[in-house]
Amino acid sequence: DADVTQTPRNRITKTGKRIMLECSQTKGHDRMYWYRQDPGLGLRLIYYSFDVKDINKGEISDGYSVSRQAQAKFSLSLESAIPNQTALYFCATSDLFVGELFFGEGSRLTVL
Amino acid sequence: GDSVTQMEGPVTLSEEAFLTINCTYTATGYPSLFWYVQYPGEGLQLLLKATKADDKGSNKGFEATYRKETTSFHLEKGSVQVSDSAVYFCALSAPAFGNEKLTFGTGTRLTIIP
């Protein structure tokens, strides 16, 4: 089983719908991250969390929210999806020092 | 702010060719530098890293040297294989001022043909 698991792996939805992407990890790491990947733009940080009580905005947090339900779980929500949120979303974890991130396999979201 | 610039792709090479993917950075303080690789259908994984000037990171035949004078961290491999086909991302972490997160470049897609 993967150390960082994302669900769903693929999702097609319509504009205005609420979507939740879930991430769970078995690595025992405190730090968790959500990135989105777009062609030609690389990875951009949406939100990150250094522990259950700590949530921080990344560079592109508008239109997104997160919930850190437990050390092992970090969910990303789109309250009202729009087409330009179509992207590949990655959850990642890290140990104390930010350097080696461990990524999930990604969740491909298409908003029609 | 911190930023990473890497060479545009896609890059197509023949098997056993020499590979260089350029990466330069702008950062405050003394960043750590990384190369990540993304194989088709997978998430990113760390390929190598260097945490201070003149350090050389290496893994799986790939190497990169942290050059502070030229603010560069170019990725090299002497003889590429078809299995090296992937997208490669340069990244930096600049923990000064509490900025403890990775900044990624845009990625370079590499295709190796037999």
Chai-1 contact restraints between the chains, C-beta under 6 A:
chainA,res_idxA,chainB,res_idxB,connection_type,confidence,min_distance_angstrom,max_distance_angstrom,comment,restraint_id
A,G40,B,T106,contact,1.0,0.0,6.0,A-B,restraint_1
A,G42,B,F104,contact,1.0,0.0,6.0,A-B,restraint_2
A,G42,B,G105,contact,1.0,0.0,6.0,A-B,restraint_3
A,G42,B,T106,contact,1.0,0.0,6.0,A-B,restraint_4
A,G42,B,G107,contact,1.0,0.0,6.0,A-B,restraint_5
A,L43,B,F104,contact,1.0,0.0,6.0,A-B,restraint_6
A,F90,B,G43,contact,1.0,0.0,6.0,A-B,restraint_7
A,V98,B,S93,contact,1.0,0.0,6.0,A-B,restraint_8
A,V98,B,E100,contact,1.0,0.0,6.0,A-B,restraint_9
A,V98,B,K101,contact,1.0,0.0,6.0,A-B,restraint_10
A,G99,B,S32,contact,1.0,0.0,6.0,A-B,restraint_11
A,G99,B,S93,contact,1.0,0.0,6.0,A-B,restraint_12
A,E100,B,L46,contact,1.0,0.0,6.0,A-B,restraint_13
A,F103,B,G43,contact,1.0,0.0,6.0,A-B,restraint_14
A,F103,B,L44,contact,1.0,0.0,6.0,A-B,restraint_15
A,G104,B,G43,contact,1.0,0.0,6.0,A-B,restraint_16
A,E105,B,E42,contact,1.0,0.0,6.0,A-B,restraint_17
A,E105,B,G43,contact,1.0,0.0,6.0,A-B,restraint_18
A,G106,B,G43,contact,1.0,0.0,6.0,A-B,restraint_19
